[in-house]
């Protein structure tokens, strides 16, 4: 395996091209009160794009991300970009942390020091982790897959080889969104290597067995399944498009940075916890750093295709199948699909279930300290 140090270095020409595209945007009209019912309000996106064009400093964001050690590794002919931040303790436990969509590795920059140097970042008394934060294939600065088949199961096998190549025969795994599915596949496929997993989302494709031989649905499970179906009908259009015809959408998002920003920002607002103002929930520069990573990578089509790939290989389990490594779950109240515990316990060995007081889908950005603390508490018993 070939490992090469990596630094983000977007060309001046690419930065100038982005500015030109932002300046010449053709804007749609709008009806109604400019609320979020139809999608991103025009005024909200106008303000974000004006900031992106006139005040956002990509070079400063680039320097901030480059302050964390990054690498690219070649695994079986495939190149993967990742951050590898070693913990301050000599015996730091290895932890692989996987992002999702519409996030990226950049989403994790706040939580990294809380896991690798907790004593100096507000969490004294906890040992550190050796942290590996890879970019999913086709996300960030991991090149896009050249052929179909790169689903969360395939990524889990790739991550296992990555951890072995870095000298970690056993490790912890954590994730949300797509990262939840990848972490679950890791635990399912490699139970001897994965010490325990921590999730802040249960994969939307997770399906436990529901045959006559299995326990009947509880009232809470039945109510939740009905609520999930209603949510999918009202809010799941993005997922259906990306899981069926991602290429068609990719043309617009690859060509228009404003189109890309609108598609991603709607989810950051809808799936997070907070006020009616997007920029009170998140720092606008944080959002634009993530969007810029999507834009400058040129890999937007691959990020959409991941939904189609995962739809072809969902997380389905048969009667008697279990995920053996213990699961700790941080249940943030504004998470988009929050199943009851008994639904999760049909397959998982639930060792810890934490009802978080605030926060939503983007826990590493919204509530980094709370998430880091729960990870420390969860994995402490398995070091």
C-alpha positions as CSV (number, residue, x, y, z in Angstrom):
1,X,0.0,0.0,0.0
2,X,1.3,3.4,-1.0
3,X,0.7,6.3,1.4
4,X,1.4,9.9,0.3
5,X,1.0,13.0,2.4
6,X,-1.7,15.2,1.1
7,X,-2.5,18.9,1.2
8,X,-5.5,20.6,-0.3
9,X,-4.3,23.0,-3.0
10,X,-7.1,24.4,-5.1
11,X,-5.8,26.3,-8.1
12,X,-6.3,30.1,-8.4
13,X,-8.1,29.4,-11.7
14,X,-10.6,27.2,-10.0
15,X,-11.3,29.8,-7.3
16,X,-11.7,32.5,-10.0
17,X,-14.1,30.2,-12.0
18,X,-16.2,29.8,-8.9
19,X,-16.4,33.5,-8.4
20,X,-17.5,34.0,-12.0
21,X,-20.2,31.4,-11.8
22,X,-21.5,33.0,-8.6
23,X,-21.6,36.4,-10.2
24,X,-23.5,35.3,-13.3
25,X,-26.2,33.1,-11.6
26,X,-29.6,33.2,-13.1
27,X,-32.1,33.2,-10.2
28,X,-35.6,31.6,-10.2
29,X,-38.7,33.4,-9.0
30,X,-40.5,32.6,-5.8
31,X,-44.0,32.4,-4.4
32,X,-45.4,32.4,-0.9
33,X,-43.8,34.0,2.2
34,X,-40.3,32.9,1.5
35,X,-40.4,30.2,4.1
36,X,-38.8,26.7,3.9
37,X,-42.0,24.9,2.8
38,X,-41.1,25.1,-0.9
39,X,-37.3,24.6,-0.2
40,X,-34.6,27.1,0.4
41,X,-36.0,30.6,0.5
42,X,-34.5,32.9,-2.1
43,X,-33.5,35.5,0.4
44,X,-31.6,32.9,2.5
45,X,-29.7,31.6,-0.5
46,X,-29.0,35.1,-1.9
47,X,-27.4,36.1,1.4
48,X,-25.3,32.9,1.5
49,X,-24.1,33.3,-2.0
50,X,-23.3,37.0,-1.5
51,X,-21.1,35.9,1.5
52,X,-19.6,33.1,-0.6
53,X,-18.7,35.5,-3.4
54,X,-17.6,38.6,-1.4
55,X,-16.5,37.6,2.0
56,X,-15.8,33.9,2.3
57,X,-12.0,33.2,2.4
58,X,-11.4,29.8,0.8
59,X,-7.7,30.1,1.4
60,X,-8.3,30.5,5.1
61,X,-10.5,27.4,5.1
62,X,-7.9,25.5,3.1
63,X,-5.2,26.4,5.7
64,X,-7.5,25.3,8.6
65,X,-8.2,22.0,7.0
66,X,-4.5,21.5,6.1
67,X,-3.5,22.0,9.7
68,X,-4.8,18.5,10.2
69,X,-2.5,15.8,8.8
70,X,-4.0,14.3,5.6
71,X,-2.9,11.5,3.3
72,X,-3.9,9.5,0.3
73,X,-3.5,5.7,0.3
74,X,-3.7,3.4,-2.6
75,X,-5.7,0.2,-1.8
76,X,-6.1,-2.4,-4.5
77,X,-5.8,0.3,-7.2
78,X,-8.2,2.7,-5.5
79,X,-7.1,6.0,-3.9
80,X,-8.6,7.1,-0.6
81,X,-8.1,10.4,1.1
82,X,-8.1,10.5,4.9
83,X,-7.1,12.5,7.9
84,X,-4.9,10.6,10.4
85,X,-4.5,12.4,13.7
86,X,-2.6,10.6,16.4
87,X,-3.7,10.9,20.0
88,X,-1.5,12.5,22.6
89,X,-1.4,9.3,24.8
90,X,1.2,6.6,23.9
91,X,-1.5,3.9,24.0
92,X,-4.2,5.8,22.1
93,X,-7.0,3.5,20.9
94,X,-7.7,3.6,17.1
95,X,-11.0,5.0,16.0
96,X,-12.3,5.3,12.4
97,X,-14.9,8.0,12.0
98,X,-17.0,8.1,8.8
99,X,-19.0,11.1,7.5
100,X,-22.1,11.0,5.3
101,X,-24.1,13.1,2.8
102,X,-24.3,16.1,2.6
103,X,-21.4,16.3,4.9
104,X,-17.7,15.6,4.3
105,X,-14.5,15.1,6.3
106,X,-14.5,18.8,6.8
107,X,-17.6,18.4,9.0
108,X,-15.4,16.8,11.7
109,X,-12.8,19.5,12.3
110,X,-14.3,20.6,15.6
111,X,-14.5,17.1,17.1
112,X,-11.0,16.0,16.1
113,X,-9.1,17.7,19.0
114,X,-11.7,16.6,21.5
115,X,-11.0,13.0,20.6
116,X,-7.2,13.2,20.0
117,X,-6.3,15.6,22.9
118,X,-9.3,15.6,25.2
119,X,-7.5,17.1,28.2
120,X,-6.6,20.3,26.4
121,X,-10.0,20.6,24.6
122,X,-12.5,20.6,27.4
123,X,-12.7,16.9,28.3
124,X,-10.2,16.2,31.0
125,X,-9.9,12.7,32.4
126,X,-10.4,10.8,29.1
127,X,-7.7,9.0,27.2
128,X,-7.1,10.0,23.6
129,X,-7.8,8.2,20.3
130,X,-5.7,7.7,17.2
131,X,-8.3,9.1,14.8
132,X,-8.7,8.1,11.2
133,X,-11.3,10.2,9.2
134,X,-11.5,9.0,5.6
135,X,-13.4,10.6,2.8
136,X,-16.0,8.2,1.3
137,X,-15.1,7.2,-2.3
138,X,-16.1,10.1,-4.5
139,X,-16.4,12.5,-1.6
140,X,-13.9,15.2,-0.7
141,X,-10.6,14.3,-2.1
142,X,-11.1,10.6,-2.6
143,X,-11.4,10.0,-6.4
144,X,-14.8,8.9,-7.7
145,X,-15.3,5.1,-8.3
146,X,-14.9,4.3,-12.0
147,X,-17.5,1.6,-12.0
148,X,-20.7,0.6,-10.2
149,X,-20.7,-1.3,-6.9
150,X,-19.2,1.1,-4.3
151,X,-21.8,0.8,-1.6
152,X,-21.5,1.0,2.2
153,X,-20.6,-2.7,2.4
154,X,-17.8,-2.3,-0.1
155,X,-16.6,0.8,1.7
156,X,-16.5,-1.1,5.0
157,X,-14.1,-3.6,3.4
158,X,-12.0,-0.8,2.1
159,X,-11.9,0.8,5.6
160,X,-10.9,-2.5,7.2
161,X,-8.0,-2.7,4.8
162,X,-7.1,0.9,5.5
163,X,-7.0,0.3,9.3
164,X,-4.9,-2.8,8.8
165,X,-2.5,-0.9,6.5
166,X,-2.1,1.8,9.2
167,X,-1.2,-0.8,11.8
168,X,-4.5,-1.2,13.6
169,X,-5.7,-4.8,13.6
170,X,-8.5,-3.9,16.0
171,X,-10.3,-0.6,16.3
172,X,-13.5,1.3,17.2
173,X,-15.9,2.7,14.6
174,X,-18.2,5.7,14.7
175,X,-20.6,7.2,12.2
176,X,-23.7,9.0,11.3
177,X,-25.8,9.1,8.0
178,X,-23.9,7.0,5.4
179,X,-21.2,6.6,8.0
180,X,-23.7,4.8,10.2
181,X,-24.2,2.2,7.5
182,X,-20.5,1.8,6.9
183,X,-19.8,1.4,10.6
184,X,-22.5,-1.2,10.9
185,X,-21.1,-3.1,8.0
186,X,-17.7,-3.0,9.6
187,X,-19.1,-4.5,12.8
188,X,-21.1,-7.1,10.8
189,X,-18.3,-8.2,8.5
190,X,-15.3,-7.9,10.9
191,X,-16.6,-8.6,14.4
192,X,-13.1,-9.8,15.5
193,X,-11.5,-6.5,14.6
194,X,-14.2,-4.0,15.6
195,X,-14.2,-3.6,19.4
196,X,-17.4,-1.6,19.5
197,X,-19.4,0.9,17.5
198,X,-20.9,4.2,18.2
199,X,-23.7,5.7,16.0
200,X,-25.7,8.9,16.0
201,X,-28.0,7.7,13.3
202,X,-29.4,4.3,12.4
203,X,-29.0,3.7,8.6
204,X,-32.2,4.3,6.7
205,X,-31.7,0.9,4.9
206,X,-31.5,-1.0,8.1
207,X,-34.2,-3.7,8.1
208,X,-34.4,-6.3,10.8
209,X,-36.1,-9.7,10.3
210,X,-39.9,-9.6,10.6
211,X,-40.9,-13.1,9.9
212,X,-43.4,-15.2,11.9
213,X,-40.5,-16.6,13.9
214,X,-39.6,-13.1,15.1
215,X,-41.1,-11.0,17.9
216,X,-44.2,-9.1,16.8
217,X,-44.0,-5.4,16.4
218,X,-44.5,-3.3,19.5
219,X,-46.8,-0.4,19.6
220,X,-43.9,2.0,19.5
221,X,-42.4,0.2,16.5
222,X,-45.7,0.3,14.6
223,X,-46.1,4.0,15.3
224,X,-42.6,4.7,14.2
225,X,-42.9,2.8,11.0
226,X,-46.0,4.8,10.1
227,X,-44.2,8.0,10.9
228,X,-41.2,6.9,8.8
229,X,-43.4,6.3,5.8
230,X,-45.0,9.7,6.2
231,X,-41.6,11.4,6.5
232,X,-40.4,9.6,3.3
233,X,-43.5,10.7,1.4
234,X,-43.1,14.4,2.5
235,X,-39.4,14.8,2.9
236,X,-37.7,11.9,1.1
237,X,-37.8,13.2,-2.5
238,X,-34.1,13.9,-2.5
239,X,-33.3,10.3,-1.6
240,X,-35.6,8.9,-4.2
241,X,-34.0,11.0,-6.9
242,X,-30.5,10.2,-5.8
243,X,-31.3,6.5,-5.5
244,X,-32.9,6.3,-8.9
245,X,-31.6,8.9,-11.4
246,X,-28.6,10.5,-9.8
247,X,-26.9,11.3,-13.1
248,X,-29.7,13.5,-14.2
249,X,-29.4,15.7,-11.1
250,X,-25.6,15.6,-11.3
251,X,-25.5,17.8,-14.4
252,X,-27.1,20.8,-12.6
253,X,-25.1,20.4,-9.4
254,X,-21.8,20.0,-11.2
255,X,-22.4,23.1,-13.3
256,X,-24.0,25.5,-10.9
257,X,-22.5,26.3,-7.5
258,X,-25.7,28.0,-6.4
259,X,-27.7,24.9,-7.4
260,X,-25.3,22.8,-5.4
261,X,-25.5,25.1,-2.4
262,X,-29.3,25.1,-2.5
263,X,-29.5,21.3,-2.7
264,X,-27.1,20.8,0.3
265,X,-28.2,23.7,2.5
266,X,-31.8,22.7,2.5
267,X,-30.8,19.6,4.3
268,X,-28.6,21.4,6.8
269,X,-31.6,23.4,7.8
270,X,-34.2,20.7,7.7
271,X,-32.2,18.1,9.6
272,X,-30.7,20.3,12.3
273,X,-31.9,21.6,15.7
274,X,-32.3,25.4,16.3
275,X,-33.9,28.6,15.3
276,X,-35.6,29.7,12.2
277,X,-32.4,31.2,10.9
278,X,-29.9,28.9,9.1
279,X,-26.9,31.1,10.1
280,X,-27.9,30.9,13.8
281,X,-27.8,27.1,13.6
282,X,-24.4,27.0,11.8
283,X,-21.6,29.4,11.1
284,X,-21.9,30.4,7.5
285,X,-18.2,29.8,6.9
286,X,-18.5,26.2,8.2
287,X,-21.3,25.6,5.7
288,X,-19.4,27.2,2.8
289,X,-16.3,25.2,3.6
290,X,-18.2,22.0,3.2
291,X,-20.0,23.2,0.1
292,X,-16.7,24.3,-1.4
293,X,-15.1,20.9,-0.8
294,X,-18.0,19.4,-2.8
295,X,-17.5,22.0,-5.5
296,X,-13.8,22.0,-5.9
297,X,-13.6,18.2,-5.8
298,X,-15.7,17.9,-8.9
299,X,-17.1,14.7,-7.5
300,X,-20.7,15.7,-7.0
301,X,-22.1,12.9,-9.3
302,X,-20.4,10.2,-7.2
303,X,-21.8,11.6,-4.0
304,X,-25.3,11.2,-5.4
305,X,-24.6,7.8,-6.9
306,X,-23.9,6.5,-3.4
307,X,-27.6,6.4,-2.7
308,X,-28.3,4.2,-5.7
309,X,-25.5,1.9,-4.8
310,X,-26.8,1.5,-1.2
311,X,-30.3,1.0,-2.5
312,X,-29.0,-2.0,-4.4
313,X,-27.5,-3.5,-1.2
314,X,-29.4,-2.4,1.9
315,X,-28.7,-3.4,5.5
316,X,-31.1,-6.3,5.7
317,X,-30.9,-9.1,8.3
318,X,-32.3,-12.6,8.5
319,X,-33.8,-14.3,11.5
320,X,-31.1,-15.0,14.0
321,X,-28.5,-12.6,12.5
322,X,-26.9,-10.3,14.9
323,X,-24.3,-7.5,14.9
324,X,-22.0,-8.8,17.6
325,X,-19.8,-5.8,18.6
326,X,-21.6,-3.7,21.2
327,X,-23.4,-0.6,20.0
328,X,-23.7,2.7,21.8
329,X,-26.3,5.0,20.3
330,X,-26.5,8.8,20.8
331,X,-30.2,9.7,20.1
332,X,-30.3,13.4,19.1
333,X,-33.9,14.7,19.3
334,X,-34.0,16.4,15.9
335,X,-32.5,13.4,14.0
336,X,-34.5,12.7,10.9
337,X,-35.3,9.0,11.5
338,X,-35.1,8.1,15.2
339,X,-36.3,4.5,15.7
340,X,-37.3,3.2,19.1
341,X,-34.8,1.1,21.0
342,X,-36.6,-2.2,20.5
343,X,-36.4,-1.8,16.7
344,X,-32.6,-1.5,17.0
345,X,-32.3,-4.3,19.5
346,X,-33.7,-6.8,17.1
347,X,-30.2,-7.0,15.5
348,X,-27.8,-4.9,17.6
349,X,-26.2,-5.6,20.9
350,X,-27.2,-2.3,22.5
351,X,-24.9,-1.6,25.3
352,X,-25.6,2.1,25.7
353,X,-28.5,4.4,24.6
354,X,-28.2,8.1,25.4
355,X,-31.0,10.5,25.0
356,X,-29.2,13.7,24.0
357,X,-30.9,16.9,25.1
358,X,-30.5,19.0,21.9
359,X,-29.1,18.5,18.4
360,X,-29.9,17.0,15.1
361,X,-28.4,15.1,12.1
362,X,-25.1,17.0,12.0
363,X,-24.0,16.2,15.5
364,X,-20.2,16.8,14.9
365,X,-21.0,20.4,13.8
366,X,-24.0,21.1,16.0
367,X,-23.0,19.5,19.3
368,X,-19.3,18.5,19.0
369,X,-18.6,18.4,22.7
370,X,-21.7,16.4,23.5
371,X,-20.9,13.9,20.8
372,X,-17.3,13.6,21.7
373,X,-18.2,13.1,25.4
374,X,-20.6,10.3,24.5
375,X,-18.0,8.6,22.3
376,X,-15.5,8.7,25.2
377,X,-18.0,7.3,27.7
378,X,-19.2,4.7,25.3
379,X,-15.8,3.3,24.3
380,X,-14.2,3.6,27.8
381,X,-15.3,0.1,28.8
382,X,-13.8,-1.6,25.7
383,X,-10.3,-0.1,25.6
